[in-house]
Amino acid sequence: MNTQKLYYTLNEFLKEKFGEKVKKIPLDAGLTCPNRDGTKGFGGCIYCDPKGSGTGLYKEGKSLDEQLRYFLELFKKKNFKKFIAYFQSFSNTYAPIEKLKKLYDTVFIDPSIVGLAIGTRPDCVDEKVVNLLKTYQEKGYYLWIELGLQSIYNETLKLINRGHTFEDFLKAYYLLKENDIPVVVHIIFGLPKETKEMMIETVKTLAKLKIDGIKFHALYIPKGSKMEEMYLRGEYKPLKMEEYIELVAYALTYLPPSTVIHRVCSEAREEDILAPTWVSKKMEVINLLRKIMNEKKLYQGKNYQP
């Protein structure tokens, strides 16, 4: 990566890898999570959207096949020719292996699907899952796994009802990396009781692991989530847009230049959340981030220490 660039975007990475723009197709396979079905808890994380932070199309009666065909038709009209099938909603390795194989196989109905991205939890990754994933790599598909970590601090993970520890994350991470499966890590800024120093420390720790990719999220309060009551009682105050953007700007400087930045901010519709409403203004956030990084002469990798 050229360090004159502010940060290494997913669009850049995919264009380098495939020689053209590649579009992700968001999919809802109708799966759940051990933190929702009673295995580890009910209701999920305290900030969990009832839709699972995805499209919610499965609950609307749209099969995986229907979702895929709909988005392929939509994006092909916009002149995209290659696609990554992205299993987004809930934990997409949390099901019997036979069911997972059937779901993953479904997406390759069209030769324009060149890869697979799977969002899941660290405690839903084991050797059986890894062995299945490797079969798709062997067939020539590009693959990455997205692990929801959110924070390296176990006290935070317990507070937000994650149902796993940082050690669980490390176990899954090393298992995937030992098998040459790229890992994208999700983290959240603005979690209850975390200081800005703690948030940056999470990024520094991930930088030492040389993670393949990262998604930054700002904590927002979906309507119907457990966070809603906390917020309405005045027990939680979300980050202001300027605070969040400055945190991300400096966080990027600690990451290796090779880490792909898949996302710099959460995305939510204003009508679905209580606060902070600025997360519904994605381009405004991105433009301000770039402005601040230019003004402060910040760029990804500037403060990275191998």
C-alpha positions as CSV (number, residue, x, y, z in Angstrom):
1,M,0.0,0.0,0.0
2,N,1.2,3.5,-0.8
3,T,1.4,5.3,2.6
4,Q,0.4,8.6,0.9
5,K,-3.1,7.2,1.0
6,L,-5.1,7.9,4.2
7,Y,-6.1,4.2,4.6
8,Y,-6.4,1.0,2.6
9,T,-10.0,0.5,1.7
10,L,-11.8,-2.7,0.8
11,N,-12.6,-1.3,-2.6
12,E,-8.9,-0.8,-3.3
13,F,-8.1,-4.3,-2.1
14,L,-10.7,-6.0,-4.1
15,K,-9.8,-4.1,-7.3
16,E,-6.2,-5.1,-6.8
17,K,-7.1,-8.7,-6.3
18,F,-9.7,-9.1,-9.1
19,G,-8.7,-6.4,-11.5
20,E,-12.1,-4.6,-11.3
21,K,-14.7,-3.5,-8.8
22,V,-16.3,-6.2,-6.8
23,K,-19.7,-5.8,-5.0
24,K,-20.6,-7.5,-1.7
25,I,-24.1,-9.1,-1.6
26,P,-25.6,-9.0,1.9
27,L,-27.4,-12.2,2.9
28,D,-29.6,-13.3,5.7
29,A,-29.5,-17.1,6.1
30,G,-32.0,-17.2,9.0
31,L,-29.4,-18.4,11.5
32,T,-29.2,-17.4,15.1
33,C,-26.6,-17.1,17.8
34,P,-25.7,-19.0,21.0
35,N,-26.3,-15.7,22.9
36,R,-29.9,-15.6,21.7
37,D,-31.1,-19.2,21.6
38,G,-30.4,-20.0,25.2
39,T,-27.1,-21.9,24.8
40,K,-25.3,-19.0,26.4
41,G,-28.0,-16.5,26.9
42,F,-31.2,-14.9,25.5
43,G,-31.7,-11.6,23.7
44,G,-28.1,-11.3,22.5
45,C,-25.7,-8.4,23.2
46,I,-27.2,-5.4,24.9
47,Y,-26.9,-3.4,21.7
48,C,-28.2,-6.2,19.4
49,D,-30.7,-5.2,16.8
50,P,-33.6,-7.7,16.6
51,K,-32.8,-8.1,12.8
52,G,-29.2,-9.1,13.6
53,S,-27.5,-6.0,12.1
54,G,-28.4,-7.2,8.6
55,T,-31.1,-6.9,6.0
56,G,-33.7,-8.9,8.0
57,L,-34.9,-10.4,4.7
58,Y,-35.2,-14.0,5.9
59,K,-37.9,-13.0,8.4
60,E,-39.7,-11.2,5.6
61,G,-40.0,-14.6,3.9
62,K,-37.1,-14.2,1.4
63,S,-35.1,-17.4,0.9
64,L,-31.4,-17.3,0.5
65,D,-31.8,-18.1,-3.2
66,E,-34.3,-15.3,-3.7
67,Q,-32.1,-12.8,-1.9
68,L,-29.1,-13.7,-4.0
69,R,-31.0,-13.5,-7.3
70,Y,-32.6,-10.2,-6.3
71,F,-29.2,-8.5,-5.5
72,L,-27.4,-10.1,-8.5
73,E,-30.0,-8.6,-10.8
74,L,-29.9,-5.2,-9.0
75,F,-26.1,-4.9,-9.0
76,K,-25.6,-6.2,-12.5
77,K,-27.8,-3.4,-13.7
78,K,-25.2,-1.1,-12.0
79,N,-22.5,-2.7,-14.1
80,F,-20.9,-4.9,-11.4
81,K,-19.6,-8.1,-12.9
82,K,-18.0,-9.9,-9.9
83,F,-19.5,-10.4,-6.4
84,I,-18.7,-11.6,-2.9
85,A,-21.6,-13.4,-1.1
86,Y,-21.7,-12.0,2.4
87,F,-23.4,-13.9,5.1
88,Q,-24.1,-11.0,7.4
89,S,-27.0,-11.5,9.9
90,F,-26.2,-13.2,13.2
91,S,-23.6,-16.0,13.6
92,N,-23.1,-17.7,10.2
93,T,-21.0,-20.7,11.4
94,Y,-23.5,-21.5,14.1
95,A,-25.4,-24.5,12.7
96,P,-24.6,-28.2,12.0
97,I,-21.9,-28.6,9.3
98,E,-24.3,-30.2,6.9
99,K,-26.6,-27.2,7.1
100,L,-23.7,-24.8,6.7
101,K,-22.4,-26.6,3.6
102,K,-25.9,-26.5,2.0
103,L,-26.2,-22.7,2.8
104,Y,-22.7,-21.9,1.5
105,D,-23.1,-24.0,-1.6
106,T,-26.4,-22.2,-2.5
107,V,-24.6,-18.9,-3.3
108,F,-22.5,-20.3,-6.1
109,I,-25.5,-20.5,-8.5
110,D,-23.8,-17.8,-10.7
111,P,-20.3,-17.8,-12.0
112,S,-20.0,-14.1,-11.2
113,I,-19.8,-15.1,-7.4
114,V,-16.0,-15.1,-6.9
115,G,-15.9,-15.3,-3.1
116,L,-17.5,-15.8,0.3
117,A,-17.5,-13.6,3.4
118,I,-18.9,-15.0,6.6
119,G,-19.8,-13.0,9.7
120,T,-19.7,-15.0,13.0
121,R,-18.6,-15.1,16.6
122,P,-15.2,-16.4,17.9
123,D,-17.0,-19.1,19.9
124,C,-18.7,-20.4,16.8
125,V,-15.4,-21.4,15.0
126,D,-13.9,-24.9,15.3
127,E,-11.9,-27.3,13.3
128,K,-15.0,-28.7,11.5
129,V,-16.0,-25.2,10.4
130,V,-12.4,-24.5,9.3
131,N,-12.2,-27.7,7.3
132,L,-15.4,-26.8,5.5
133,L,-14.2,-23.3,4.7
134,K,-11.0,-24.7,3.2
135,T,-12.9,-26.7,0.6
136,Y,-14.1,-23.4,-0.9
137,Q,-10.6,-22.0,-1.0
138,E,-9.5,-25.2,-2.7
139,K,-12.2,-24.6,-5.4
140,G,-10.6,-21.2,-6.1
141,Y,-13.0,-18.9,-4.3
142,Y,-11.7,-16.0,-2.2
143,L,-12.8,-16.3,1.4
144,W,-12.7,-14.3,4.6
145,I,-14.2,-14.7,8.0
146,E,-15.5,-11.7,10.0
147,L,-15.1,-12.2,13.8
148,G,-17.1,-10.0,16.1
149,L,-14.7,-9.1,18.9
150,Q,-15.8,-5.5,19.9
151,S,-13.3,-5.1,22.7
152,I,-10.2,-6.8,24.1
153,Y,-11.4,-6.2,27.7
154,N,-13.3,-9.1,29.3
155,E,-15.0,-6.8,31.8
156,T,-16.5,-4.9,28.8
157,L,-17.5,-8.2,27.0
158,K,-19.3,-9.3,30.2
159,L,-21.0,-6.0,30.6
160,I,-22.4,-6.0,27.1
161,N,-23.4,-9.7,27.4
162,R,-21.2,-10.9,24.6
163,G,-21.0,-14.4,26.0
164,H,-17.3,-15.0,25.0
165,T,-13.9,-13.8,26.1
166,F,-10.9,-12.2,24.4
167,E,-9.2,-15.6,24.9
168,D,-12.0,-17.2,22.9
169,F,-11.3,-14.7,20.1
170,L,-7.5,-15.5,20.2
171,K,-8.2,-19.3,20.0
172,A,-10.5,-18.8,16.9
173,Y,-8.2,-16.3,15.3
174,Y,-5.1,-18.5,15.5
175,L,-7.0,-21.5,14.3
176,L,-8.2,-19.6,11.2
177,K,-4.7,-18.1,10.5
178,E,-3.0,-21.4,10.9
179,N,-5.2,-22.6,8.1
180,D,-4.5,-19.5,5.9
181,I,-8.1,-18.1,6.2
182,P,-8.1,-14.3,6.3
183,V,-9.8,-12.7,9.3
184,V,-11.6,-9.4,9.5
185,V,-12.2,-8.2,13.1
186,H,-15.2,-6.1,14.2
187,I,-14.7,-3.6,17.0
188,I,-16.9,-1.0,18.6
189,F,-16.0,2.4,19.9
190,G,-18.2,4.0,22.6
191,L,-19.0,0.8,24.6
192,P,-20.2,1.5,28.2
193,K,-17.4,2.4,30.7
194,E,-14.6,2.2,28.2
195,T,-12.2,5.1,28.0
196,K,-10.7,6.4,24.8
197,E,-7.4,4.9,25.9
198,M,-9.0,1.5,26.2
199,M,-10.5,1.8,22.7
200,I,-7.2,2.7,21.2
201,E,-5.5,-0.2,23.1
202,T,-7.9,-2.6,21.5
203,V,-6.6,-1.4,18.1
204,K,-3.0,-1.6,19.1
205,T,-3.5,-5.2,20.3
206,L,-5.1,-6.2,17.0
207,A,-2.2,-4.4,15.1
208,K,0.3,-6.7,16.9
209,L,-1.7,-9.7,15.5
210,K,-1.4,-8.2,12.0
211,I,-5.1,-8.8,11.3
212,D,-6.1,-9.0,7.7
213,G,-9.0,-6.5,8.0
214,I,-11.0,-4.5,10.4
215,K,-14.4,-2.9,10.7
216,F,-14.9,0.1,13.0
217,H,-18.3,0.6,14.5
218,A,-19.8,3.4,16.6
219,L,-22.1,2.1,19.3
220,Y,-25.7,3.1,18.6
221,I,-28.9,2.2,20.3
222,P,-31.4,0.3,18.2
223,K,-35.0,0.5,19.1
224,G,-36.0,-2.6,21.0
225,S,-32.5,-3.4,22.2
226,K,-31.5,-3.8,25.9
227,M,-29.4,-0.6,25.4
228,E,-32.7,1.3,24.9
229,E,-33.6,1.1,28.5
230,M,-30.1,2.0,29.7
231,Y,-30.1,5.0,27.4
232,L,-33.6,6.2,28.4
233,R,-32.6,6.0,32.1
234,G,-29.6,8.3,31.4
235,E,-27.1,5.5,32.2
236,Y,-25.3,5.8,28.8
237,K,-24.1,8.7,26.7
238,P,-23.1,7.9,23.1
239,L,-20.0,9.4,21.5
240,K,-20.4,12.6,19.5
241,M,-19.5,12.4,15.8
242,E,-16.4,14.5,16.2
243,E,-15.2,12.3,19.1
244,Y,-15.7,9.1,17.2
245,I,-14.0,10.4,14.0
246,E,-11.0,11.6,15.9
247,L,-10.7,8.2,17.6
248,V,-10.9,6.3,14.3
249,A,-8.4,8.8,12.7
250,Y,-5.8,8.0,15.4
251,A,-6.6,4.3,15.6
252,L,-5.8,3.9,11.9
253,T,-2.3,5.2,12.5
254,Y,-1.5,2.2,14.7
255,L,-2.6,-0.4,12.2
256,P,-0.2,-2.1,9.7
257,P,-0.5,-0.6,6.2
258,S,-1.5,-4.0,4.9
259,T,-4.7,-4.3,7.1
260,V,-7.7,-3.7,4.9
261,I,-10.2,-1.2,6.3
262,H,-13.6,-2.7,5.5
263,R,-15.6,-0.1,7.3
264,V,-14.9,3.1,9.3
265,C,-18.3,3.6,10.8
266,S,-21.6,1.8,11.6
267,E,-24.5,2.3,9.4
268,A,-28.1,2.5,10.6
269,R,-31.3,4.1,9.4
270,E,-32.3,7.1,11.6
271,E,-35.8,5.7,12.1
272,D,-34.4,2.4,13.5
273,I,-32.3,3.9,16.3
274,L,-32.6,6.2,19.3
275,A,-29.1,7.7,19.2
276,P,-26.7,8.8,18.0
277,T,-28.5,9.9,14.9
278,W,-25.3,10.9,13.1
279,V,-24.5,7.2,12.3
280,S,-27.2,7.4,9.6
281,K,-24.9,9.9,7.8
282,K,-22.3,7.6,6.4
283,M,-20.8,9.9,3.8
284,E,-20.7,12.8,6.1
285,V,-18.7,10.7,8.6
286,I,-16.3,9.5,5.9
287,N,-15.7,12.9,4.5
288,L,-15.0,14.4,7.9
289,L,-12.7,11.6,8.8
290,R,-10.7,12.2,5.6
291,K,-10.7,16.0,6.3
292,I,-9.3,15.5,9.8
293,M,-6.7,13.0,8.7
294,N,-5.5,15.4,6.0
295,E,-5.4,18.3,8.4
296,K,-3.5,16.4,11.1
297,K,-1.3,14.6,8.5
298,L,-2.4,11.2,9.7
299,Y,-2.5,8.1,7.7
300,Q,-2.8,4.3,8.3
301,G,0.5,2.9,9.6
302,K,2.0,6.2,10.7
303,N,2.4,5.0,14.3
304,Y,2.6,1.3,13.6
305,Q,5.3,-0.6,15.4
306,P,6.0,-4.1,14.1
